[in-house]
Amino acid sequence: MTDTAESPVLIDTDAQGVMTIRLNRPHRLNALILASVAAVRKALEDAQTDDSVRAIVLTGDDRSFSSGADLQAKVEGEESGSLLDDVNEIIMLLRDSAVPTVAAVSGAAAGVGCSLALACDYVVVDDKSFFMLAFTKIGLMPDGGATALVAASAGRHRAMRMALTAERVHGAQALDWGLASELVDSGTQLARAQEVAATFAGGPPLSIAATRQAINTIALPTLRSDLDREVVGQTSLLATSDAQEGATAFREKRAPKYTGA
């Protein structure tokens, strides 16, 4: 390991050239803070110029991949500032990575956690996993590329359903919808993802790079402008009374009362 157990992200590269990036805040269901996204971004950037890295696995733990941005940390004043810019750069890095990427998902892949998983080339989910976009529940809109990534993976109506209802899309349904590449037994998602990544790592790198670049360019051709559009929309929504009410209701653990202002 290149980090201590207390680090919000753990990074390890094995002898086969598979870099595993593990979100490591289990007490908060791997909710993302500024230090988390900064560490993931740096690891991905380093991997682009490190010839020893031939594939990347992004994961959390057996309870949660990532529950999204840590709203509680903001509510409790533990953190200030926005992590969205770094998240957006991570999404672009995952789309344009020089090496293939695999997500290993158990438990929640919610909010920007959903985006991080879907931005990978191959998504392994277990039977405890679920994807969720709950932004409208707090007066906001999906960000971190979710509007593009979910629509590209599952189609417009399913993306709209997820975004407007905030329902959980569980493992088997996620596979059926195109949000996942493979469904495995509970607790085996990381081992399987590393196995898939090792296969990619042992394959022809130029062929794999050209293939994933072609597919990602076709599937997500306007991702940068999509991210920018989300930032504009989210910034506008954050200034509304409804968003303030959503945050207050979240803090007070009650149903929000929205007015459209």
N, C-alpha and C positions, 0 to 999 in steps of 0.2 A: 504494500500500500504506500501511496505517496502522501497520504494525509493521516492524521490521527483520528481515533474513533469519535472525537468530539467535533470534527469538522462537519459542516452542513452538506458537503459532498465528498465522497471517497472515490479515488481513481486508481485503477490498477490495469497494467498491460501485461498479458501473459506471453509465453514463449511463442505462441502462434500468431502474435501480432494483433490480438483482440483487446482493445481498450474498453474496459467496463467503467462507466460513469454511474455511480450510485448516489441517488439523493438520500441524505442521511439525517432527517429530522423526524424520526418515527413518532416522537411524542406529539407532533403536530400533523401527523399523517403526511409527512414530507411536503407540507405547504412551503411555498417558495418565499424566501426573503432576498434582500439585495445581495447578500454574501453567497447565497445558493446560485443565483443566476450568473453572477460574476465568475464563479468558479467553473460552472458548466461552459460558459462562453469561452473562457481561457483554455479549458481542456480541448474543446472542439477546434479552436484556432491553432493550438499547438499541434494537434493531430494532422492538420493539413500540410505541415512541413516536416513531419517526423516520418521518415521512411520505414521505421519499425512498426508503425501502426497501419494495419491492413484492413481493419473493420472496427466498428464502434458499437457497443451495447449501452443503451440508456435504460436505467431501471430505478426502482425504489426499493420496497421490501415486500414481504408477503402480506402485509396489511393494506398498503397503499402505494401506488405508483407516485402520484402527487395529487393532493386535493386542491391545487391551484395556488393563487397568491394568498399569503397569510394575512387575511383580513383582521384576525384577532390581534396580531402584532401591531397593526396600525391603530386599532381601537384602543389598545392598552398603552399606546405611546412608545412601544419598543422600537419602532422603526418609522422614519420619515423618508419622503422621496418616492419616486416611481421606479419600478423595475421593468416597466413595459418596453423601454428602449432596448435594454439588454435582452429581454425575451424575444423581441422582434429580430435582433441580430442572430440569436440562436436559431430561430426558425429559418432564416435565410442560410445560415451555415449548414443546417441539416439538409436543406434542399440542394445546396450547391457543393456539399462535401466532396472532397477528392476520394473518399473511401465510403463504402456502403455502411448504412446505419440500421440497427435493429433495436426495437423497443421491447422490453419485457415487462408486462403489465399484470399486476394483481391488485385487487381492491380498486380504489378510486383513481380514475384519470379524469379529473374535473377541471373546468375552467381552462387556464393556461396549461394545466397538466394534460388535458385532452389534446391541446395543440402540440405539445412536445412529443407525445406519442405518435400522433398522426403524421407529423413532419418526417418521421423516420421512414426508411424504405420498406421495412418488413416489421410487422407488429405481431408479437406473440402474446396472447392473453390466456389467463387461466379461468377456471369456472367461477372464481370469486370476483372477477374484474367487472368494472362498469365504466362507461363513458357518460359524462354529464356536462351540460352547459347551463348553469344556474344564474347567469348574469341578470336576466330580466326580473328575477326574484328580489333583487336589490336596486332596481331602477337603472341598470346599466345594460350594455350590449356586449356580445362576445368580442374578445380581442385576442392578441397573440396569434393572429392568423386563423383563428377558428372558423370565421365566416367562409374563408376559402378552402381550408383543409377538410372540414366536415362535408361541405358541398361537393368537393372533388372526390371524396371517398365514398359518400353515401347517397349523393344526389340532392337536388334542391329541396324537395318536399320533406325528406328525412332530416336534412339540416334545419329546415324551418321548424319542424316538429320538435327537435331537440332544443333549439334556441328559445322557442316560445313557451314550451311546456315544462322545461327543466327536468324532464323525466330521465331516469337512469336506463341506459342501454347496456344490458348485461352481456357476458361473454358470448354465448351462442348466438344471440340476436346481433351483437356487434359483428361477429363473423359473417352472418347472413347479410347484413347491411353493407359490408365492405369496409368497415372500420378496422378490421383485423385481418391478418394473413393466415393465422393458425390458432386453434384453440387446444389447450393442453390441460392436464389434470392440475388441481390446486397445488401450488407450491413447486411446480416443476418449470415455471415459465422462464426463470433465469437460466437454468441449465440448458433448456431447449434453445433459448435465444443465443447463448454463447456457442452452442453447437452449430446453429445456422451461421452465425458470424464467422466461426472458424472455417466453415465451408467457403464462405465468401473470401476470407483472408487467403485461402489456399488456391483461389481461382485466378484467372488471368486479369490482372488489375486494369489494363487498358480497355479490355472488352467490357468489364463490369462498369467502369467509369463512363464509357460512352453510352452504354445501355441505360444506366440510371439517369444520366444527364438528358438523354432524349425523352424518356418517359416523364421525368419531373418537369421538363420545359413544356411539354404538351399538356400535362395535367394541371400545372400551376404556372401558367405563362406570365401572369400579372401579379405574382405574389407580393412584390415590393409595393406596388401601388395599392394592393388590397390591405396591406399592413398600415400604410399611410392613411387610408380611408378610415380604418378602425380607430386609429389614434385621434383623428379629427372628431369622429362621432363620440368616442368615449370621453374625450376632453370636454366636449359640449355637455354631455350627460352628467359628468361629475360636478358641473356647476349648477345643476338643477336642485330644486327643493325635493323632488322625488328621490334623487340619489341620497340626499342628506337624510331623508326619512328612512330610506332603505338601510343605511348604515346605522341609524339610531335604533331601528327595530331589530336589526341583527344584534346589536350590543345589548339591548334590553330583552332579547329573546321573546319577541311578540310579533304578531302579524302587522305588516306595514299598512299605512293608510295613504294611498297615492292620490294626488290631485291633478296631475298632468301639468305641473308648473316646475 
